[in-house]
Amino acid sequence: MQVSSRQLNSVLEKQIFSVFYQTLSDLRTPEEIKTVLTDLLTETELTALAKRLAIATFLEKGRSYENIRDTLKVSSATIAS
């Protein structure tokens, strides 16, 4: 999915994100989370999101860029972003 280069009205953008965050916070079980995320994201987007979460977890645990890169098959640029 490509994001439009046209900017949203800032009030509307805040409302959209507020609904998004509230929707996620209302989810109670892993199955509910899986259902919502698979409805919203493509398989590729879901994999990218899961890898980003794994990167954050690995960095927090002190794993090296090289180890993360080799384990998750991601670039150093992805780890740094």
Buried (B, 14 or more C-beta within 10 A) or exposed (E): EEEEEEEEEEEEEEEEEEEEEEEEEEBEEEEEEEEBBEEEBEEEEBEBEEBBEBBEEBBEEEBEBEEBBEEBEBEEEBBEE
